């Protein structure tokens, strides 16, 4: 019984360490890249809106 409890504790600790080393940095990176894409899209929309607001110049 004692060996089973030690095994469960060890597996839980390994899982927690794996999540800390893999999941959280990956989640952080994906969040940053999503924000970056969203910001670029908003800037593009603002630029297009500004262009549409200006009168058309014929060359």
PQR file with spaces between the fields and no chain letter, atoms N, CA, C, O and H, PARSE charges and radii, in Angstrom:
ATOM       1  N    UNK     1       0.824   -1.197    0.000 -0.4000 1.5000
ATOM       2  CA   UNK     1       0.000    0.000    0.000 -0.0000 2.0000
ATOM       3  C    UNK     1       0.864    1.256    0.000  0.5500 1.7000
ATOM       4  O    UNK     1       0.558    2.233   -0.683 -0.5500 1.4000
ATOM       5  N    UNK     2       1.934    1.218    0.763 -0.4000 1.5000
ATOM       6  CA   UNK     2       2.817    2.378    0.852 -0.0000 2.0000
ATOM       7  C    UNK     2       3.509    2.647   -0.487  0.5500 1.7000
ATOM       8  O    UNK     2       3.716    3.798   -0.871 -0.5500 1.4000
ATOM       9  H    UNK     2       2.183    0.424    1.318  0.4000 1.0000
ATOM      10  N    UNK     3       3.863    1.564   -1.194 -0.4000 1.5000
ATOM      11  CA   UNK     3       4.512    1.726   -2.498 -0.0000 2.0000
ATOM      12  C    UNK     3       3.545    2.340   -3.512  0.5500 1.7000
ATOM      13  O    UNK     3       3.956    3.137   -4.355 -0.5500 1.4000
ATOM      14  H    UNK     3       3.695    0.629   -0.882  0.4000 1.0000
ATOM      15  N    UNK     4       2.274    1.977   -3.435 -0.4000 1.5000
ATOM      16  CA   UNK     4       1.277    2.527   -4.348 -0.0000 2.0000
ATOM      17  C    UNK     4       1.112    4.029   -4.120  0.5500 1.7000
ATOM      18  O    UNK     4       1.022    4.801   -5.074 -0.5500 1.4000
ATOM      19  H    UNK     4       1.940    1.330   -2.750  0.4000 1.0000
ATOM      20  N    UNK     5       1.073    4.438   -2.854 -0.4000 1.5000
ATOM      21  CA   UNK     5       0.951    5.859   -2.552 -0.0000 2.0000
ATOM      22  C    UNK     5       2.167    6.636   -3.044  0.5500 1.7000
ATOM      23  O    UNK     5       2.036    7.747   -3.558 -0.5500 1.4000
ATOM      24  H    UNK     5       1.146    3.810   -2.078  0.4000 1.0000
ATOM      25  N    UNK     6       3.349    6.044   -2.884 -0.4000 1.5000
ATOM      26  CA   UNK     6       4.561    6.697   -3.374 -0.0000 2.0000
ATOM      27  C    UNK     6       4.536    6.828   -4.892  0.5500 1.7000
ATOM      28  O    UNK     6       4.951    7.849   -5.439 -0.5500 1.4000
ATOM      29  H    UNK     6       3.455    5.142   -2.466  0.4000 1.0000
ATOM      30  N    UNK     7       4.048    5.792   -5.573 -0.4000 1.5000
ATOM      31  CA   UNK     7       3.973    5.818   -7.032 -0.0000 2.0000
ATOM      32  C    UNK     7       2.990    6.899   -7.499  0.5500 1.7000
ATOM      33  O    UNK     7       3.284    7.654   -8.425 -0.5500 1.4000
ATOM      34  H    UNK     7       3.711    4.962   -5.129  0.4000 1.0000
ATOM      35  N    UNK     8       1.837    6.964   -6.860 -0.4000 1.5000
ATOM      36  CA   UNK     8       0.841    7.977   -7.234 -0.0000 2.0000
ATOM      37  C    UNK     8       1.399    9.382   -7.005  0.5500 1.7000
ATOM      38  O    UNK     8       1.234   10.264   -7.847 -0.5500 1.4000
ATOM      39  H    UNK     8       1.598    6.351   -6.108  0.4000 1.0000
ATOM      40  N    UNK     9       2.054    9.584   -5.874 -0.4000 1.5000
ATOM      41  CA   UNK     9       2.643   10.888   -5.581 -0.0000 2.0000
ATOM      42  C    UNK     9       3.711   11.241   -6.612  0.5500 1.7000
ATOM      43  O    UNK     9       3.766   12.375   -7.089 -0.5500 1.4000
ATOM      44  H    UNK     9       2.188    8.867   -5.190  0.4000 1.0000
ATOM      45  N    UNK    10       4.556   10.277   -6.954 -0.4000 1.5000
ATOM      46  CA   UNK    10       5.627   10.515   -7.925 -0.0000 2.0000
ATOM      47  C    UNK    10       5.051   10.868   -9.297  0.5500 1.7000
ATOM      48  O    UNK    10       5.515   11.804   -9.947 -0.5500 1.4000
ATOM      49  H    UNK    10       4.511    9.357   -6.566  0.4000 1.0000
ATOM      50  N    UNK    11       4.042   10.117   -9.731 -0.4000 1.5000
ATOM      51  CA   UNK    11       3.427   10.398  -11.033 -0.0000 2.0000
ATOM      52  C    UNK    11       2.756   11.775  -11.045  0.5500 1.7000
ATOM      53  O    UNK    11       2.833   12.497  -12.039 -0.5500 1.4000
ATOM      54  H    UNK    11       3.666    9.356   -9.203  0.4000 1.0000
ATOM      55  N    UNK    12       2.108   12.128   -9.956 -0.4000 1.5000
ATOM      56  CA   UNK    12       1.478   13.444   -9.866 -0.0000 2.0000
ATOM      57  C    UNK    12       2.524   14.553   -9.914  0.5500 1.7000
ATOM      58  O    UNK    12       2.332   15.567  -10.586 -0.5500 1.4000
ATOM      59  H    UNK    12       2.046   11.541   -9.149  0.4000 1.0000
ATOM      60  N    UNK    13       3.623   14.360   -9.203 -0.4000 1.5000
ATOM      61  CA   UNK    13       4.691   15.363   -9.200 -0.0000 2.0000
ATOM      62  C    UNK    13       5.314   15.498  -10.584  0.5500 1.7000
ATOM      63  O    UNK    13       5.596   16.610  -11.029 -0.5500 1.4000
ATOM      64  H    UNK    13       3.779   13.537   -8.657  0.4000 1.0000
ATOM      65  N    UNK    14       5.530   14.384  -11.266 -0.4000 1.5000
ATOM      66  CA   UNK    14       6.102   14.420  -12.619 -0.0000 2.0000
ATOM      67  C    UNK    14       5.153   15.146  -13.572  0.5500 1.7000
ATOM      68  O    UNK    14       5.589   15.941  -14.405 -0.5500 1.4000
ATOM      69  H    UNK    14       5.301   13.481  -10.905  0.4000 1.0000
ATOM      70  N    UNK    15       3.857   14.870  -13.444 -0.4000 1.5000
ATOM      71  CA   UNK    15       2.870   15.539  -14.291 -0.0000 2.0000
ATOM      72  C    UNK    15       2.859   17.046  -14.040  0.5500 1.7000
ATOM      73  O    UNK    15       2.768   17.837  -14.979 -0.5500 1.4000
ATOM      74  H    UNK    15       3.503   14.225  -12.767  0.4000 1.0000
ATOM      75  N    UNK    16       2.951   17.435  -12.787 -0.4000 1.5000
ATOM      76  CA   UNK    16       2.965   18.863  -12.450 -0.0000 2.0000
ATOM      77  C    UNK    16       4.209   19.548  -13.010  0.5500 1.7000
ATOM      78  O    UNK    16       4.126   20.661  -13.528 -0.5500 1.4000
ATOM      79  H    UNK    16       3.025   16.793  -12.024  0.4000 1.0000
ATOM      80  N    UNK    17       5.345   18.893  -12.907 -0.4000 1.5000
ATOM      81  CA   UNK    17       6.590   19.456  -13.450 -0.0000 2.0000
ATOM      82  C    UNK    17       6.504   19.564  -14.969  0.5500 1.7000
ATOM      83  O    UNK    17       6.926   20.564  -15.549 -0.5500 1.4000
ATOM      84  H    UNK    17       5.412   17.989  -12.486  0.4000 1.0000
ATOM      85  N    UNK    18       5.956   18.530  -15.611 -0.4000 1.5000
ATOM      86  CA   UNK    18       5.818   18.558  -17.070 -0.0000 2.0000
ATOM      87  C    UNK    18       4.907   19.701  -17.506  0.5500 1.7000
ATOM      88  O    UNK    18       5.202   20.385  -18.485 -0.5500 1.4000
ATOM      89  H    UNK    18       5.614   17.718  -15.140  0.4000 1.0000
ATOM      90  N    UNK    19       3.816   19.914  -16.800 -0.4000 1.5000
ATOM      91  CA   UNK    19       2.925   21.031  -17.144 -0.0000 2.0000
ATOM      92  C    UNK    19       3.629   22.362  -16.968  0.5500 1.7000
ATOM      93  O    UNK    19       3.469   23.271  -17.784 -0.5500 1.4000
ATOM      94  H    UNK    19       3.576   19.358  -16.005  0.4000 1.0000
ATOM      95  N    UNK    20       4.411   22.477  -15.900 -0.4000 1.5000
ATOM      96  CA   UNK    20       5.117   23.732  -15.648 -0.0000 2.0000
ATOM      97  C    UNK    20       6.138   24.010  -16.736  0.5500 1.7000
ATOM      98  O    UNK    20       6.281   25.152  -17.174 -0.5500 1.4000
ATOM      99  H    UNK    20       4.541   21.740  -15.238  0.4000 1.0000
ATOM     100  N    UNK    21       6.846   22.989  -17.176 -0.4000 1.5000
ATOM     101  CA   UNK    21       7.921   23.180  -18.153 -0.0000 2.0000
ATOM     102  C    UNK    21       7.428   23.267  -19.592  0.5500 1.7000
ATOM     103  O    UNK    21       8.089   23.881  -20.429 -0.5500 1.4000
ATOM     104  H    UNK    21       6.730   22.061  -16.821  0.4000 1.0000
ATOM     105  N    UNK    22       6.284   22.668  -19.896 -0.4000 1.5000
ATOM     106  CA   UNK    22       5.820   22.608  -21.283 -0.0000 2.0000
ATOM     107  C    UNK    22       4.569   23.454  -21.505  0.5500 1.7000
ATOM     108  O    UNK    22       4.556   24.318  -22.382 -0.5500 1.4000
ATOM     109  H    UNK    22       5.747   22.169  -19.216  0.4000 1.0000
ATOM     110  N    UNK    23       3.536   23.220  -20.734 -0.4000 1.5000
ATOM     111  CA   UNK    23       2.241   23.839  -21.013 -0.0000 2.0000
ATOM     112  C    UNK    23       2.252   25.348  -20.799  0.5500 1.7000
ATOM     113  O    UNK    23       1.810   26.096  -21.672 -0.5500 1.4000
ATOM     114  H    UNK    23       3.546   22.518  -20.022  0.4000 1.0000
ATOM     115  N    UNK    24       2.744   25.800  -19.666 -0.4000 1.5000
ATOM     116  CA   UNK    24       2.665   27.230  -19.361 -0.0000 2.0000
ATOM     117  C    UNK    24       3.493   28.095  -20.312  0.5500 1.7000
ATOM     118  O    UNK    24       2.983   29.117  -20.770 -0.5500 1.4000
ATOM     119  H    UNK    24       3.103   25.193  -18.958  0.4000 1.0000
ATOM     120  N    UNK    25       4.748   27.743  -20.637 -0.4000 1.5000
ATOM     121  CA   UNK    25       5.464   28.563  -21.635 -0.0000 2.0000
ATOM     122  C    UNK    25       4.782   28.539  -23.007  0.5500 1.7000
ATOM     123  O    UNK    25       4.735   29.554  -23.701 -0.5500 1.4000
ATOM     124  H    UNK    25       5.163   26.913  -20.264  0.4000 1.0000
ATOM     125  N    UNK    26       4.256   27.374  -23.389 -0.4000 1.5000
ATOM     126  CA   UNK    26       3.563   27.279  -24.674 -0.0000 2.0000
ATOM     127  C    UNK    26       2.310   28.150  -24.683  0.5500 1.7000
ATOM     128  O    UNK    26       2.049   28.856  -25.657 -0.5500 1.4000
ATOM     129  H    UNK    26       4.295   26.549  -22.826  0.4000 1.0000
ATOM     130  N    UNK    27       1.546   28.103  -23.613 -0.4000 1.5000
ATOM     131  CA   UNK    27       0.337   28.921  -23.500 -0.0000 2.0000
ATOM     132  C    UNK    27       0.681   30.410  -23.524  0.5500 1.7000
ATOM     133  O    UNK    27      -0.014   31.201  -24.161 -0.5500 1.4000
ATOM     134  H    UNK    27       1.758   27.530  -22.821  0.4000 1.0000
ATOM     135  N    UNK    28       1.738   30.781  -22.838 -0.4000 1.5000
ATOM     136  CA   UNK    28       2.188   32.174  -22.808 -0.0000 2.0000
ATOM     137  C    UNK    28       2.588   32.637  -24.205  0.5500 1.7000
ATOM     138  O    UNK    28       2.208   33.728  -24.629 -0.5500 1.4000
ATOM     139  H    UNK    28       2.303   30.138  -22.321  0.4000 1.0000
ATOM     140  N    UNK    29       3.356   31.811  -24.925 -0.4000 1.5000
ATOM     141  CA   UNK    29       3.795   32.144  -26.281 -0.0000 2.0000
ATOM     142  C    UNK    29       2.604   32.289  -27.226  0.5500 1.7000
ATOM     143  O    UNK    29       2.541   33.237  -28.009 -0.5500 1.4000
ATOM     144  H    UNK    29       3.665   30.925  -24.580  0.4000 1.0000
ATOM     145  N    UNK    30       1.663   31.352  -27.152 -0.4000 1.5000
ATOM     146  CA   UNK    30       0.504   31.415  -28.039 -0.0000 2.0000
ATOM     147  C    UNK    30      -0.366   32.630  -27.745  0.5500 1.7000
ATOM     148  O    UNK    30      -0.936   33.223  -28.661 -0.5500 1.4000
ATOM     149  H    UNK    30       1.714   30.582  -26.516  0.4000 1.0000
ATOM     150  N    UNK    31      -0.470   33.000  -26.485 -0.4000 1.5000
ATOM     151  CA   UNK    31      -1.235   34.198  -26.130 -0.0000 2.0000
ATOM     152  C    UNK    31      -0.571   35.446  -26.698  0.5500 1.7000
ATOM     153  O    UNK    31      -1.249   36.320  -27.238 -0.5500 1.4000
ATOM     154  H    UNK    31      -0.007   32.518  -25.741  0.4000 1.0000
ATOM     155  N    UNK    32       0.753   35.533  -26.581 -0.4000 1.5000
ATOM     156  CA   UNK    32       1.464   36.700  -27.115 -0.0000 2.0000
ATOM     157  C    UNK    32       1.319   36.800  -28.626  0.5500 1.7000
ATOM     158  O    UNK    32       1.095   37.890  -29.152 -0.5500 1.4000
ATOM     159  H    UNK    32       1.304   34.823  -26.143  0.4000 1.0000
ATOM     160  N    UNK    33       1.445   35.672  -29.338 -0.4000 1.5000
ATOM     161  CA   UNK    33       1.339   35.721  -30.795 -0.0000 2.0000
ATOM     162  C    UNK    33      -0.082   36.061  -31.225  0.5500 1.7000
ATOM     163  O    UNK    33      -0.269   36.765  -32.218 -0.5500 1.4000
ATOM     164  H    UNK    33       1.627   34.786  -28.911  0.4000 1.0000
ATOM     165  N    UNK    34      -1.082   35.578  -30.501 -0.4000 1.5000
ATOM     166  CA   UNK    34      -2.473   35.914  -30.839 -0.0000 2.0000
ATOM     167  C    UNK    34      -2.711   37.403  -30.641  0.5500 1.7000
ATOM     168  O    UNK    34      -3.377   38.038  -31.459 -0.5500 1.4000
ATOM     169  H    UNK    34      -0.930   35.007  -29.695  0.4000 1.0000
ATOM     170  N    UNK    35      -2.176   37.965  -29.568 -0.4000 1.5000
ATOM     171  CA   UNK    35      -2.327   39.408  -29.338 -0.0000 2.0000
ATOM     172  C    UNK    35      -1.617   40.196  -30.425  0.5500 1.7000
ATOM     173  O    UNK    35      -2.109   41.232  -30.874 -0.5500 1.4000
ATOM     174  H    UNK    35      -1.635   37.450  -28.904  0.4000 1.0000
ATOM     175  N    UNK    36      -0.463   39.705  -30.846 -0.4000 1.5000
ATOM     176  CA   UNK    36       0.283   40.395  -31.893 -0.0000 2.0000
ATOM     177  C    UNK    36      -0.502   40.392  -33.205  0.5500 1.7000
ATOM     178  O    UNK    36      -0.585   41.414  -33.887 -0.5500 1.4000
ATOM     179  H    UNK    36      -0.063   38.863  -30.482  0.4000 1.0000
ATOM     180  N    UNK    37      -1.074   39.242  -33.553 -0.4000 1.5000
ATOM     181  CA   UNK    37      -1.879   39.168  -34.779 -0.0000 2.0000
ATOM     182  C    UNK    37      -3.090   40.083  -34.697  0.5500 1.7000
ATOM     183  O    UNK    37      -3.428   40.759  -35.669 -0.5500 1.4000
ATOM     184  H    UNK    37      -1.006   38.412  -32.999  0.4000 1.0000
ATOM     185  N    UNK    38      -3.746   40.106  -33.542 -0.4000 1.5000
ATOM     186  CA   UNK    38      -4.913   40.958  -33.349 -0.0000 2.0000
ATOM     187  C    UNK    38      -4.532   42.429  -33.475  0.5500 1.7000
ATOM     188  O    UNK    38      -5.256   43.213  -34.087 -0.5500 1.4000
ATOM     189  H    UNK    38      -3.472   39.557  -32.753  0.4000 1.0000
ATOM     190  N    UNK    39      -3.391   42.800  -32.891 -0.4000 1.5000
ATOM     191  CA   UNK    39      -2.938   44.187  -32.967 -0.0000 2.0000
ATOM     192  C    UNK    39      -2.632   44.582  -34.409  0.5500 1.7000
ATOM     193  O    UNK    39      -3.000   45.676  -34.838 -0.5500 1.4000
ATOM     194  H    UNK    39      -2.802   42.163  -32.393  0.4000 1.0000
ATOM     195  N    UNK    40      -1.963   43.705  -35.165 -0.4000 1.5000
ATOM     196  CA   UNK    40      -1.667   44.003  -36.568 -0.0000 2.0000
ATOM     197  C    UNK    40      -2.948   44.160  -37.374  0.5500 1.7000
ATOM     198  O    UNK    40      -3.041   45.040  -38.230 -0.5500 1.4000
ATOM     199  H    UNK    40      -1.665   42.817  -34.817  0.4000 1.0000
ATOM     200  N    UNK    41      -3.936   43.312  -37.105 -0.4000 1.5000
ATOM     201  CA   UNK    41      -5.205   43.408  -37.812 -0.0000 2.0000
ATOM     202  C    UNK    41      -5.910   44.722  -37.494  0.5500 1.7000
ATOM     203  O    UNK    41      -6.444   45.374  -38.392 -0.5500 1.4000
ATOM     204  H    UNK    41      -3.860   42.597  -36.409  0.4000 1.0000
ATOM     205  N    UNK    42      -5.914   45.114  -36.222 -0.4000 1.5000
ATOM     206  CA   UNK    42      -6.532   46.391  -35.851 -0.0000 2.0000
ATOM     207  C    UNK    42      -5.820   47.572  -36.498  0.5500 1.7000
ATOM     208  O    UNK    42      -6.466   48.524  -36.935 -0.5500 1.4000
ATOM     209  H    UNK    42      -5.481   44.585  -35.492  0.4000 1.0000
ATOM     210  N    UNK    43      -4.491   47.515  -36.561 -0.4000 1.5000
ATOM     211  CA   UNK    43      -3.743   48.592  -37.206 -0.0000 2.0000
ATOM     212  C    UNK    43      -4.065   48.662  -38.691  0.5500 1.7000
ATOM     213  O    UNK    43      -4.178   49.751  -39.254 -0.5500 1.4000
ATOM     214  H    UNK    43      -3.966   46.742  -36.206  0.4000 1.0000
ATOM     215  N    UNK    44      -4.214   47.501  -39.329 -0.4000 1.5000
ATOM     216  CA   UNK    44      -4.559   47.471  -40.748 -0.0000 2.0000
ATOM     217  C    UNK    44      -5.956   48.050  -40.973  0.5500 1.7000
ATOM     218  O    UNK    44      -6.175   48.797  -41.927 -0.5500 1.4000
ATOM     219  H    UNK    44      -4.123   46.616  -38.871  0.4000 1.0000
ATOM     220  N    UNK    45      -6.893   47.707  -40.101 -0.4000 1.5000
ATOM     221  CA   UNK    45      -8.251   48.246  -40.214 -0.0000 2.0000
ATOM     222  C    UNK    45      -8.236   49.760  -40.039  0.5500 1.7000
ATOM     223  O    UNK    45      -8.906   50.476  -40.784 -0.5500 1.4000
ATOM     224  H    UNK    45      -6.715   47.100  -39.326  0.4000 1.0000
ATOM     225  N    UNK    46      -7.480   50.252  -39.062 -0.4000 1.5000
ATOM     226  CA   UNK    46      -7.394   51.711  -38.851 -0.0000 2.0000
ATOM     227  C    UNK    46      -6.787   52.411  -40.062  0.5500 1.7000
ATOM     228  O    UNK    46      -7.248   53.478  -40.469 -0.5500 1.4000
ATOM     229  H    UNK    46      -6.936   49.670  -38.458  0.4000 1.0000
ATOM     230  N    UNK    47      -5.751   51.802  -40.632 -0.4000 1.5000
ATOM     231  CA   UNK    47      -5.100   52.392  -41.802 -0.0000 2.0000
ATOM     232  C    UNK    47      -6.076   52.448  -42.983  0.5500 1.7000
ATOM     233  O    UNK    47      -6.156   53.459  -43.681 -0.5500 1.4000
ATOM     234  H    UNK    47      -5.377   50.936  -40.302  0.4000 1.0000
ATOM     235  N    UNK    48      -6.818   51.356  -43.199 -0.4000 1.5000
ATOM     236  CA   UNK    48      -7.802   51.345  -44.285 -0.0000 2.0000
ATOM     237  C    UNK    48      -8.916   52.354  -44.037  0.5500 1.7000
ATOM     238  O    UNK    48      -9.375   53.016  -44.967 -0.5500 1.4000
ATOM     239  H    UNK    48      -6.753   50.535  -42.632  0.4000 1.0000
ATOM     240  N    UNK    49      -9.350   52.471  -42.792 -0.4000 1.5000
ATOM     241  CA   UNK    49     -10.395   53.441  -42.451 -0.0000 2.0000
ATOM     242  C    UNK    49      -9.905   54.863  -42.704  0.5500 1.7000
ATOM     243  O    UNK    49     -10.653   55.702  -43.205 -0.5500 1.4000
ATOM     244  H    UNK    49      -8.977   51.932  -42.036  0.4000 1.0000
ATOM     245  N    UNK    50      -8.642   55.133  -42.355 -0.4000 1.5000
ATOM     246  CA   UNK    50      -8.079   56.461  -42.615 -0.0000 2.0000
ATOM     247  C    UNK    50      -7.997   56.734  -44.115  0.5500 1.7000
ATOM     248  O    UNK    50      -8.283   57.844  -44.564 -0.5500 1.4000
ATOM     249  H    UNK    50      -8.034   54.451  -41.948  0.4000 1.0000
ATOM     250  N    UNK    51      -7.605   55.714  -44.891 -0.4000 1.5000
ATOM     251  CA   UNK    51      -7.519   55.889  -46.343 -0.0000 2.0000
ATOM     252  C    UNK    51      -8.899   56.144  -46.945  0.5500 1.7000
ATOM     253  O    UNK    51      -9.042   56.957  -47.858 -0.5500 1.4000
ATOM     254  H    UNK    51      -7.372   54.813  -44.526  0.4000 1.0000
ATOM     255  N    UNK    52      -9.904   55.454  -46.436 -0.4000 1.5000
ATOM     256  CA   UNK    52     -11.257   55.655  -46.963 -0.0000 2.0000
ATOM     257  C    UNK    52     -11.820   57.014  -46.567  0.5500 1.7000
ATOM     258  O    UNK    52     -12.668   57.561  -47.273 -0.5500 1.4000
ATOM     259  H    UNK    52      -9.788   54.794  -45.694  0.4000 1.0000
ATOM     260  N    UNK    53     -11.368   57.553  -45.466 -0.4000 1.5000
ATOM     261  CA   UNK    53     -11.854   58.850  -45.003 -0.0000 2.0000
ATOM     262  C    UNK    53     -11.285   60.004  -45.792  0.5500 1.7000
ATOM     263  O    UNK    53     -11.869   61.088  -45.799 -0.5500 1.4000
ATOM     264  H    UNK    53     -10.680   57.108  -44.893  0.4000 1.0000
ATOM     265  N    UNK    54     -10.151   59.803  -46.465 -0.4000 1.5000
ATOM     266  CA   UNK    54      -9.522   60.873  -47.232 -0.0000 2.0000
ATOM     267  C    UNK    54     -10.125   60.915  -48.633  0.5500 1.7000
ATOM     268  O    UNK    54     -10.523   59.877  -49.163 -0.5500 1.4000
ATOM     269  H    UNK    54      -9.676   58.923  -46.459  0.4000 1.0000
ATOM     270  N    UNK    55     -10.197   62.085  -49.233 -0.4000 1.5000
ATOM     271  CA   UNK    55     -10.761   62.186  -50.587 -0.0000 2.0000
ATOM     272  C    UNK    55      -9.876   61.463  -51.607  0.5500 1.7000
ATOM     273  O    UNK    55      -8.663   61.343  -51.432 -0.5500 1.4000
ATOM     274  H    UNK    55      -9.874   62.928  -48.803  0.4000 1.0000
ATOM     275  N    UNK    56     -10.512   60.992  -52.662 -0.4000 1.5000
ATOM     276  CA   UNK    56      -9.807   60.262  -53.715 -0.0000 2.0000
ATOM     277  C    UNK    56      -8.985   61.233  -54.549  0.5500 1.7000
ATOM     278  O    UNK    56      -9.489   62.263  -54.997 -0.5500 1.4000
ATOM     279  H    UNK    56     -11.497   61.090  -52.804  0.4000 1.0000
ATOM     280  N    UNK    57      -7.712   60.896  -54.755 -0.4000 1.5000
ATOM     281  CA   UNK    57      -6.828   61.752  -55.550 -0.0000 2.0000
ATOM     282  C    UNK    57      -6.551   61.069  -56.881  0.5500 1.7000
ATOM     283  O    UNK    57      -5.961   59.990  -56.920 -0.5500 1.4000
ATOM     284  H    UNK    57      -7.303   60.060  -54.392  0.4000 1.0000
ATOM     285  N    UNK    58      -6.974   61.695  -57.964 -0.4000 1.5000
ATOM     286  CA   UNK    58      -6.751   61.148  -59.292 -0.0000 2.0000
ATOM     287  C    UNK    58      -5.390   61.613  -59.803  0.5500 1.7000
ATOM     288  O    UNK    58      -5.038   62.785  -59.672 -0.5500 1.4000
ATOM     289  H    UNK    58      -7.453   62.572  -57.932  0.4000 1.0000
ATOM     290  N    UNK    59      -4.629   60.691  -60.384 -0.4000 1.5000
ATOM     291  CA   UNK    59      -3.308   61.067  -60.915 -0.0000 2.0000
ATOM     292  C    UNK    59      -3.335   61.189  -62.405  0.5500 1.7000
ATOM     293  O    UNK    59      -2.312   61.498  -63.017 -0.5500 1.4000
ATOM     294  H    UNK    59      -4.915   59.738  -60.491  0.4000 1.0000
